[in-house]
Amino acid sequence: MDYGKIAQIQRHNSWADFQLAPERQDGRLILLTTKAAISLYDFSFRSGDTLLLGRESAGVPDEVHAAAAGRLFVPLVPQARSLNVIVAGAMALGEAMRQTRLGDNLASLA
């Protein structure tokens, strides 16, 4: 895909390294989890928020839950168990971009 060429990927060796990274010093950590009580549509996103998603099979460890400033779920119909993690992430990112109006300025980020 053509957007892969412009992605800025930063890998961290550990959870501790991630928390200490300079880009993590501002903004909130927002976790998408099936254990949340707040829908992503009832949450007020801010510029600088970092969206975090765990593994589909296991989620995230308790220490990650504890570090999150917000824990959100994607609402589903009762018959649906869960969404693919990429789909859930895209939905949350789209809502965060809509709320923060990031999409209005994407051309200036290129």
Beta strands, then each sheet from edge to edge (+ up, - down):
strand 1: 29-32
strand 2: 38-39
strand 3: 50-53
strand 4: 70-73
sheet 1: 2+ 4+ 1+ 3+
end
